[in-house]
Amino acid sequence: MAPRPNWKGYLKLSLVSCSVALYSATTTSERIRFNILNKKTGNRVRNLVVDSETEEPVEQEDRVKGYQFEKGQYIQVEDDELDEVALESTHTIDIEKFIPRDQVDEIYLDESYYIVPNDKVAYEAFAVIREAMKKEDLVGLARVVLYRRERILMLTPRGKGLMATALRYNSEVRAEDSYFDEIPDTKVPSDMLNLAVHILESKKAKFDPDQFEDRYESALSELIRAKQAGKPAPKLDAPKASNVVNLMDALKRSVNAEKGGKGVSERSTRAGHGRTTHARKRATSTRSKVKRAG
């Protein structure tokens, strides 16, 4: 059964438009979900919506949204009034501008959707918009009303269709300065940096989403199976304390672990070795001077 679209309307570029549908590109339906139970009876707990003053249950048909403009004073807004908010983006994804993809900071990216033509008449116009974006290597910025809120969309060609990524507004992104300003400027010694780079190079790989298993979800499944079988819940051994006493030692041990214990690479330790040899010569020279002075 095909998924239901999140939105239907028109994709518009200047005077060119076509009927499209918007679908969620991701899903969480496979995640394990729990119900809240009464611990004493084992029965499901049902949440009741009650009046804050009378404490009487309020049925679904009697519920309405309200905006508090003063303490205890509300304006009631009906659902059909919200549906009729006068915005063109309620029914149209109008591409306003095109920009290079690398100009969009990753922190602004939110949910992703697929945009597909909604009828045969739309195929050609849809393909023209998609192929023009591919040829110029640009992404489009547009607006659409989703779930009664206007969102900015970044449109990217993807296969035969388009991917729409909702962008967060600037007011929704916290300034990094308030978090990063207290981090001191730290000069990293070159020998430590070389060791760290060596570790990174040994772990370099290509991104493959098939390799990433939801291990927490798997552990939940094992827990549920164990309880169904009347067995004790699986337990993980507590991690052992590390014997590493300094960062340089930790880096060297990491390199050895990645290389199978073959020792630190010559390139990584050359700088440290040079300094150690120089220090030995200096110490020998100092001892000779002391003896002569004696």
C-alpha positions as YAML, in Angstrom:
chain: A
units: angstrom
residues:
- id: 1
  name: MET
  ca: [0.00, 0.00, 0.00]
- id: 2
  name: ALA
  ca: [1.46, 3.34, -1.06]
- id: 3
  name: PRO
  ca: [2.02, 5.89, 1.73]
- id: 4
  name: ARG
  ca: [-0.33, 8.82, 1.99]
- id: 5
  name: PRO
  ca: [1.14, 12.17, 0.93]
- id: 6
  name: ASN
  ca: [1.77, 14.79, 3.61]
- id: 7
  name: TRP
  ca: [0.73, 17.53, 1.23]
- id: 8
  name: LYS
  ca: [-0.71, 18.04, -2.25]
- id: 9
  name: GLY
  ca: [-0.53, 21.17, -4.36]
- id: 10
  name: TYR
  ca: [1.51, 22.81, -7.09]
- id: 11
  name: LEU
  ca: [5.24, 23.26, -7.70]
- id: 12
  name: LYS
  ca: [5.77, 26.65, -9.33]
- id: 13
  name: LEU
  ca: [8.75, 28.20, -11.10]
- id: 14
  name: SER
  ca: [7.90, 31.63, -12.48]
- id: 15
  name: LEU
  ca: [4.99, 30.90, -14.90]
- id: 16
  name: VAL
  ca: [5.67, 27.14, -15.05]
- id: 17
  name: SER
  ca: [3.69, 25.02, -12.58]
- id: 18
  name: CYS
  ca: [2.76, 21.37, -12.12]
- id: 19
  name: SER
  ca: [0.73, 19.27, -9.71]
- id: 20
  name: VAL
  ca: [2.89, 17.52, -7.09]
- id: 21
  name: ALA
  ca: [2.63, 15.50, -3.89]
- id: 22
  name: LEU
  ca: [4.95, 15.65, -0.88]
- id: 23
  name: TYR
  ca: [5.88, 12.48, 1.05]
- id: 24
  name: SER
  ca: [7.99, 11.99, 4.18]
- id: 25
  name: ALA
  ca: [11.43, 10.68, 3.16]
- id: 26
  name: THR
  ca: [12.04, 9.04, 6.55]
- id: 27
  name: THR
  ca: [10.01, 6.96, 9.00]
- id: 28
  name: THR
  ca: [10.17, 5.85, 12.63]
- id: 29
  name: SER
  ca: [7.38, 3.27, 12.33]
- id: 30
  name: GLU
  ca: [9.79, 0.36, 12.91]
- id: 31
  name: ARG
  ca: [10.84, 1.60, 16.35]
- id: 32
  name: ILE
  ca: [9.67, -0.29, 19.41]
- id: 33
  name: ARG
  ca: [6.97, 1.64, 21.26]
- id: 34
  name: PHE
  ca: [5.64, 1.15, 24.78]
- id: 35
  name: ASN
  ca: [2.20, 1.68, 26.28]
- id: 36
  name: ILE
  ca: [1.74, 3.02, 29.81]
- id: 37
  name: LEU
  ca: [0.23, 0.37, 32.10]
- id: 38
  name: ASN
  ca: [-1.18, 0.26, 35.59]
- id: 39
  name: LYS
  ca: [1.57, -1.60, 37.45]
- id: 40
  name: LYS
  ca: [-0.91, -3.20, 39.86]
- id: 41
  name: THR
  ca: [-3.47, -4.47, 37.31]
- id: 42
  name: GLY
  ca: [-1.42, -4.66, 34.09]
- id: 43
  name: ASN
  ca: [-4.14, -2.71, 32.26]
- id: 44
  name: ARG
  ca: [-3.43, 0.16, 29.87]
- id: 45
  name: VAL
  ca: [-3.70, 3.66, 31.27]
- id: 46
  name: ARG
  ca: [-6.01, 6.04, 29.40]
- id: 47
  name: ASN
  ca: [-5.26, 9.75, 29.46]
- id: 48
  name: LEU
  ca: [-8.24, 11.99, 30.08]
- id: 49
  name: VAL
  ca: [-8.54, 15.63, 28.99]
- id: 50
  name: VAL
  ca: [-10.28, 17.48, 31.81]
- id: 51
  name: ASP
  ca: [-11.49, 21.02, 32.40]
- id: 52
  name: SER
  ca: [-8.95, 22.84, 34.57]
- id: 53
  name: GLU
  ca: [-11.73, 24.38, 36.73]
- id: 54
  name: THR
  ca: [-14.55, 21.82, 36.85]
- id: 55
  name: GLU
  ca: [-12.19, 18.81, 36.49]
- id: 56
  name: GLU
  ca: [-14.84, 17.20, 34.27]
- id: 57
  name: PRO
  ca: [-13.73, 15.22, 31.17]
- id: 58
  name: VAL
  ca: [-13.91, 17.20, 27.89]
- id: 59
  name: GLU
  ca: [-14.98, 15.20, 24.84]
- id: 60
  name: GLN
  ca: [-13.13, 15.53, 21.52]
- id: 61
  name: GLU
  ca: [-15.92, 17.51, 19.82]
- id: 62
  name: ASP
  ca: [-15.86, 20.10, 22.62]
- id: 63
  name: ARG
  ca: [-12.12, 20.84, 22.39]
- id: 64
  name: VAL
  ca: [-10.92, 23.98, 20.62]
- id: 65
  name: LYS
  ca: [-7.57, 25.76, 20.32]
- id: 66
  name: GLY
  ca: [-7.09, 28.96, 22.31]
- id: 67
  name: TYR
  ca: [-4.50, 31.75, 22.33]
- id: 68
  name: GLN
  ca: [-3.85, 33.36, 25.72]
- id: 69
  name: PHE
  ca: [-3.60, 37.14, 25.22]
- id: 70
  name: GLU
  ca: [-3.90, 37.97, 28.94]
- id: 71
  name: LYS
  ca: [-3.67, 35.92, 32.13]
- id: 72
  name: GLY
  ca: [-6.64, 33.55, 31.96]
- id: 73
  name: GLN
  ca: [-8.07, 35.27, 28.86]
- id: 74
  name: TYR
  ca: [-8.18, 33.28, 25.59]
- id: 75
  name: ILE
  ca: [-9.21, 33.79, 21.97]
- id: 76
  name: GLN
  ca: [-10.75, 30.62, 20.52]
- id: 77
  name: VAL
  ca: [-9.61, 29.60, 17.02]
- id: 78
  name: GLU
  ca: [-11.39, 26.84, 15.09]
- id: 79
  name: ASP
  ca: [-9.53, 24.29, 12.97]
- id: 80
  name: ASP
  ca: [-11.26, 25.39, 9.76]
- id: 81
  name: GLU
  ca: [-10.14, 28.98, 10.44]
- id: 82
  name: LEU
  ca: [-6.53, 27.78, 10.68]
- id: 83
  name: ASP
  ca: [-6.94, 25.84, 7.44]
- id: 84
  name: GLU
  ca: [-8.00, 29.01, 5.65]
- id: 85
  name: VAL
  ca: [-5.06, 31.18, 6.69]
- id: 86
  name: ALA
  ca: [-4.45, 33.35, 3.62]
- id: 87
  name: LEU
  ca: [-1.03, 32.19, 2.43]
- id: 88
  name: GLU
  ca: [-0.27, 31.20, -1.15]
- id: 89
  name: SER
  ca: [2.18, 28.58, 0.20]
- id: 90
  name: THR
  ca: [-0.80, 26.70, 1.66]
- id: 91
  name: HIS
  ca: [-1.41, 25.28, -1.82]
- id: 92
  name: THR
  ca: [1.75, 26.16, -3.80]
- id: 93
  name: ILE
  ca: [5.48, 25.50, -3.48]
- id: 94
  name: ASP
  ca: [6.76, 28.63, -5.23]
- id: 95
  name: ILE
  ca: [10.52, 28.48, -5.87]
- id: 96
  name: GLU
  ca: [11.73, 31.96, -4.99]
- id: 97
  name: LYS
  ca: [15.49, 31.71, -5.64]
- id: 98
  name: PHE
  ca: [18.36, 29.37, -6.47]
- id: 99
  name: ILE
  ca: [21.66, 29.12, -4.60]
- id: 100
  name: PRO
  ca: [24.75, 26.86, -4.45]
- id: 101
  name: ARG
  ca: [24.18, 23.97, -2.01]
- id: 102
  name: ASP
  ca: [27.35, 24.66, -0.04]
- id: 103
  name: GLN
  ca: [25.94, 28.03, 1.09]
- id: 104
  name: VAL
  ca: [23.38, 26.30, 3.33]
- id: 105
  name: ASP
  ca: [24.83, 25.56, 6.78]
- id: 106
  name: GLU
  ca: [24.07, 21.99, 7.91]
- id: 107
  name: ILE
  ca: [22.66, 23.25, 11.22]
- id: 108
  name: TYR
  ca: [19.61, 24.64, 9.38]
- id: 109
  name: LEU
  ca: [18.57, 21.24, 7.95]
- id: 110
  name: ASP
  ca: [15.44, 19.62, 9.38]
- id: 111
  name: GLU
  ca: [13.01, 16.95, 8.07]
- id: 112
  name: SER
  ca: [13.30, 15.65, 4.53]
- id: 113
  name: TYR
  ca: [10.53, 14.92, 2.00]
- id: 114
  name: TYR
  ca: [10.20, 13.54, -1.51]
- id: 115
  name: ILE
  ca: [8.38, 15.60, -4.16]
- id: 116
  name: VAL
  ca: [6.84, 13.68, -7.06]
- id: 117
  name: PRO
  ca: [4.51, 14.66, -9.93]
- id: 118
  name: ASN
  ca: [0.91, 14.03, -8.99]
- id: 119
  name: ASP
  ca: [-0.47, 13.32, -12.49]
- id: 120
  name: LYS
  ca: [0.73, 12.54, -16.02]
- id: 121
  name: VAL
  ca: [0.17, 16.11, -17.19]
- id: 122
  name: ALA
  ca: [2.79, 17.27, -14.64]
- id: 123
  name: TYR
  ca: [5.61, 14.98, -15.84]
- id: 124
  name: GLU
  ca: [7.12, 17.29, -18.44]
- id: 125
  name: ALA
  ca: [7.05, 20.52, -16.41]
- id: 126
  name: PHE
  ca: [8.40, 18.66, -13.38]
- id: 127
  name: ALA
  ca: [11.27, 17.21, -15.46]
- id: 128
  name: VAL
  ca: [12.14, 20.64, -16.89]
- id: 129
  name: ILE
  ca: [12.49, 22.15, -13.40]
- id: 130
  name: ARG
  ca: [14.50, 19.16, -12.13]
- id: 131
  name: GLU
  ca: [16.91, 19.01, -15.08]
- id: 132
  name: ALA
  ca: [17.52, 22.79, -15.07]
- id: 133
  name: MET
  ca: [18.56, 22.56, -11.41]
- id: 134
  name: LYS
  ca: [20.86, 19.62, -12.21]
- id: 135
  name: LYS
  ca: [22.49, 21.42, -15.12]
- id: 136
  name: GLU
  ca: [23.20, 24.57, -13.11]
- id: 137
  name: ASP
  ca: [24.13, 22.59, -9.96]
- id: 138
  name: LEU
  ca: [21.83, 24.72, -7.82]
- id: 139
  name: VAL
  ca: [19.24, 24.09, -5.12]
- id: 140
  name: GLY
  ca: [15.96, 25.97, -4.91]
- id: 141
  name: LEU
  ca: [14.49, 27.78, -1.93]
- id: 142
  name: ALA
  ca: [10.71, 27.77, -1.59]
- id: 143
  name: ARG
  ca: [7.97, 28.00, 1.02]
- id: 144
  name: VAL
  ca: [5.10, 25.69, 1.92]
- id: 145
  name: VAL
  ca: [2.56, 25.40, 4.74]
- id: 146
  name: LEU
  ca: [2.94, 22.03, 6.49]
- id: 147
  name: TYR
  ca: [0.96, 21.12, 9.58]
- id: 148
  name: ARG
  ca: [-0.37, 24.68, 9.82]
- id: 149
  name: ARG
  ca: [3.07, 26.26, 9.81]
- id: 150
  name: GLU
  ca: [4.95, 27.84, 6.92]
- id: 151
  name: ARG
  ca: [8.28, 26.14, 6.30]
- id: 152
  name: ILE
  ca: [11.21, 27.08, 4.07]
- id: 153
  name: LEU
  ca: [12.16, 24.21, 1.77]
- id: 154
  name: MET
  ca: [15.49, 23.52, 0.09]
- id: 155
  name: LEU
  ca: [14.76, 21.63, -3.14]
- id: 156
  name: THR
  ca: [17.45, 19.28, -4.48]
- id: 157
  name: PRO
  ca: [17.29, 17.02, -7.58]
- id: 158
  name: ARG
  ca: [17.39, 13.37, -6.48]
- id: 159
  name: GLY
  ca: [17.08, 10.60, -9.05]
- id: 160
  name: LYS
  ca: [13.86, 11.07, -11.00]
- id: 161
  name: GLY
  ca: [12.35, 13.30, -8.35]
- id: 162
  name: LEU
  ca: [13.16, 16.14, -5.98]
- id: 163
  name: MET
  ca: [14.10, 16.05, -2.32]
- id: 164
  name: ALA
  ca: [12.70, 18.83, -0.18]
- id: 165
  name: THR
  ca: [14.50, 19.53, 3.09]
- id: 166
  name: ALA
  ca: [12.73, 21.78, 5.55]
- id: 167
  name: LEU
  ca: [15.02, 24.49, 6.91]
- id: 168
  name: ARG
  ca: [14.95, 25.91, 10.41]
- id: 169
  name: TYR
  ca: [14.43, 29.65, 10.77]
- id: 170
  name: ASN
  ca: [17.35, 31.71, 12.02]
- id: 171
  name: SER
  ca: [15.47, 32.39, 15.27]
- id: 172
  name: GLU
  ca: [15.41, 28.62, 15.91]
- id: 173
  name: VAL
  ca: [19.19, 28.21, 15.72]
- id: 174
  name: ARG
  ca: [21.15, 29.03, 18.86]
- id: 175
  name: ALA
  ca: [24.28, 31.15, 18.41]
- id: 176
  name: GLU
  ca: [27.41, 29.03, 18.82]
- id: 177
  name: ASP
  ca: [29.37, 31.83, 20.54]
- id: 178
  name: SER
  ca: [27.55, 31.37, 23.85]
- id: 179
  name: TYR
  ca: [28.74, 27.75, 23.91]
- id: 180
  name: PHE
  ca: [32.19, 27.89, 22.28]
- id: 181
  name: ASP
  ca: [33.60, 31.20, 23.61]
- id: 182
  name: GLU
  ca: [34.73, 29.64, 26.90]
- id: 183
  name: ILE
  ca: [36.80, 26.97, 25.13]
- id: 184
  name: PRO
  ca: [40.42, 28.15, 25.50]
- id: 185
  name: ASP
  ca: [42.77, 28.48, 22.52]
- id: 186
  name: THR
  ca: [44.91, 25.36, 22.79]
- id: 187
  name: LYS
  ca: [48.14, 24.86, 20.87]
- id: 188
  name: VAL
  ca: [48.37, 21.19, 19.94]
- id: 189
  name: PRO
  ca: [51.94, 19.78, 19.88]
- id: 190
  name: SER
  ca: [52.87, 18.53, 16.42]
- id: 191
  name: ASP
  ca: [53.77, 15.02, 17.63]
- id: 192
  name: MET
  ca: [50.35, 14.60, 19.26]
- id: 193
  name: LEU
  ca: [48.66, 15.95, 16.14]
- id: 194
  name: ASN
  ca: [50.60, 13.50, 13.94]
- id: 195
  name: LEU
  ca: [49.49, 10.57, 16.11]
- id: 196
  name: ALA
  ca: [45.87, 11.70, 16.03]
- id: 197
  name: VAL
  ca: [45.99, 12.14, 12.23]
- id: 198
  name: HIS
  ca: [47.43, 8.62, 11.92]
- id: 199
  name: ILE
  ca: [44.46, 7.23, 13.90]
- id: 200
  name: LEU
  ca: [42.02, 9.13, 11.68]
- id: 201
  name: GLU
  ca: [43.67, 7.83, 8.52]
- id: 202
  name: SER
  ca: [43.53, 4.25, 9.79]
- id: 203
  name: LYS
  ca: [39.76, 4.62, 10.38]
- id: 204
  name: LYS
  ca: [38.99, 6.39, 7.10]
- id: 205
  name: ALA
  ca: [36.04, 4.78, 5.26]
- id: 206
  name: LYS
  ca: [33.10, 5.45, 2.95]
- id: 207
  name: PHE
  ca: [29.66, 6.21, 4.37]
- id: 208
  name: ASP
  ca: [27.43, 3.13, 4.20]
- id: 209
  name: PRO
  ca: [24.11, 3.43, 6.08]
- id: 210
  name: ASP
  ca: [23.65, -0.37, 5.91]
- id: 211
  name: GLN
  ca: [26.54, -0.74, 8.34]
- id: 212
  name: PHE
  ca: [24.79, 1.28, 11.05]
- id: 213
  name: GLU
  ca: [22.49, -0.91, 13.12]
- id: 214
  name: ASP
  ca: [20.22, 0.61, 15.78]
- id: 215
  name: ARG
  ca: [21.91, -1.26, 18.62]
- id: 216
  name: TYR
  ca: [19.59, 0.20, 21.26]
- id: 217
  name: GLU
  ca: [16.58, -1.07, 19.32]
- id: 218
  name: SER
  ca: [18.22, -4.53, 19.07]
- id: 219
  name: ALA
  ca: [18.93, -4.51, 22.81]
- id: 220
  name: LEU
  ca: [15.27, -3.63, 23.49]
- id: 221
  name: SER
  ca: [14.19, -6.60, 21.35]
- id: 222
  name: GLU
  ca: [16.48, -8.92, 23.34]
- id: 223
  name: LEU
  ca: [15.08, -7.54, 26.60]
- id: 224
  name: ILE
  ca: [11.48, -8.15, 25.44]
- id: 225
  name: ARG
  ca: [12.26, -11.68, 24.20]
- id: 226
  name: ALA
  ca: [13.98, -12.52, 27.50]
- id: 227
  name: LYS
  ca: [11.01, -11.31, 29.55]
- id: 228
  name: GLN
  ca: [8.57, -13.22, 27.31]
- id: 229
  name: ALA
  ca: [10.59, -16.39, 27.98]
- id: 230
  name: GLY
  ca: [10.69, -15.70, 31.72]
- id: 231
  name: LYS
  ca: [14.47, -15.22, 31.65]
- id: 232
  name: PRO
  ca: [16.46, -12.47, 33.42]
- id: 233
  name: ALA
  ca: [17.13, -9.32, 31.45]
- id: 234
  name: PRO
  ca: [20.47, -9.30, 29.58]
- id: 235
  name: LYS
  ca: [23.11, -7.21, 31.33]
- id: 236
  name: LEU
  ca: [26.20, -5.52, 29.96]
- id: 237
  name: ASP
  ca: [29.49, -5.75, 31.84]
- id: 238
  name: ALA
  ca: [30.55, -2.42, 33.31]
- id: 239
  name: PRO
  ca: [33.39, -0.80, 31.33]
- id: 240
  name: LYS
  ca: [36.84, -1.22, 32.88]
- id: 241
  name: ALA
  ca: [38.78, 1.82, 34.01]
- id: 242
  name: SER
  ca: [41.55, 2.90, 31.65]
- id: 243
  name: ASN
  ca: [45.17, 2.79, 32.79]
- id: 244
  name: VAL
  ca: [46.13, 5.69, 30.53]
- id: 245
  name: VAL
  ca: [47.61, 8.50, 32.59]
- id: 246
  name: ASN
  ca: [48.28, 11.11, 29.91]
- id: 247
  name: LEU
  ca: [47.10, 12.11, 26.45]
- id: 248
  name: MET
  ca: [50.34, 11.20, 24.66]
- id: 249
  name: ASP
  ca: [50.23, 7.71, 26.15]
- id: 250
  name: ALA
  ca: [46.59, 7.34, 25.07]
- id: 251
  name: LEU
  ca: [47.41, 8.38, 21.52]
- id: 252
  name: LYS
  ca: [50.34, 5.97, 21.26]
- id: 253
  name: ARG
  ca: [48.26, 3.09, 22.61]
- id: 254
  name: SER
  ca: [45.49, 3.94, 20.14]
- id: 255
  name: VAL
  ca: [47.94, 3.85, 17.24]
- id: 256
  name: ASN
  ca: [49.27, 0.48, 18.44]
- id: 257
  name: ALA
  ca: [45.74, -0.87, 18.74]
- id: 258
  name: GLU
  ca: [44.87, 0.24, 15.20]
- id: 259
  name: LYS
  ca: [48.09, -1.26, 13.79]
- id: 260
  name: GLY
  ca: [47.72, -4.51, 15.71]
- id: 261
  name: GLY
  ca: [50.43, -3.61, 18.23]
- id: 262
  name: LYS
  ca: [53.20, -3.06, 15.68]
- id: 263
  name: GLY
  ca: [54.36, 0.17, 17.29]
- id: 264
  name: VAL
  ca: [54.05, 3.83, 16.51]
- id: 265
  name: SER
  ca: [54.73, 4.93, 12.93]
- id: 266
  name: GLU
  ca: [58.06, 6.57, 12.21]
- id: 267
  name: ARG
  ca: [56.34, 9.62, 10.73]
- id: 268
  name: SER
  ca: [54.27, 10.12, 13.87]
- id: 269
  name: THR
  ca: [57.16, 9.85, 16.33]
- id: 270
  name: ARG
  ca: [59.98, 11.48, 14.39]
- id: 271
  name: ALA
  ca: [59.40, 14.89, 15.97]
- id: 272
  name: GLY
  ca: [59.28, 13.46, 19.52]
- id: 273
  name: HIS
  ca: [62.35, 11.26, 18.88]
- id: 274
  name: GLY
  ca: [64.34, 14.26, 17.63]
- id: 275
  name: ARG
  ca: [63.52, 16.26, 20.74]
- id: 276
  name: THR
  ca: [64.43, 13.30, 23.01]
- id: 277
  name: THR
  ca: [67.86, 12.84, 21.30]
- id: 278
  name: HIS
  ca: [68.56, 16.55, 21.59]
- id: 279
  name: ALA
  ca: [67.66, 16.49, 25.28]
- id: 280
  name: ARG
  ca: [70.08, 13.57, 25.89]
- id: 281
  name: LYS
  ca: [72.95, 15.45, 24.23]
- id: 282
  name: ARG
  ca: [72.20, 18.53, 26.27]
- id: 283
  name: ALA
  ca: [72.14, 16.52, 29.52]
- id: 284
  name: THR
  ca: [75.48, 14.83, 28.67]
- id: 285
  name: SER
  ca: [77.07, 18.19, 27.90]
- id: 286
  name: THR
  ca: [75.81, 19.63, 31.19]
- id: 287
  name: ARG
  ca: [77.25, 16.71, 33.21]
- id: 288
  name: SER
  ca: [80.66, 17.15, 31.52]
- id: 289
  name: LYS
  ca: [80.72, 20.83, 32.41]
- id: 290
  name: VAL
  ca: [79.85, 20.06, 36.03]
- id: 291
  name: LYS
  ca: [82.69, 17.48, 36.25]
- id: 292
  name: ARG
  ca: [85.20, 19.94, 34.78]
- id: 293
  name: ALA
  ca: [84.11, 22.64, 37.18]
- id: 294
  name: GLY
  ca: [84.54, 20.18, 40.08]
...
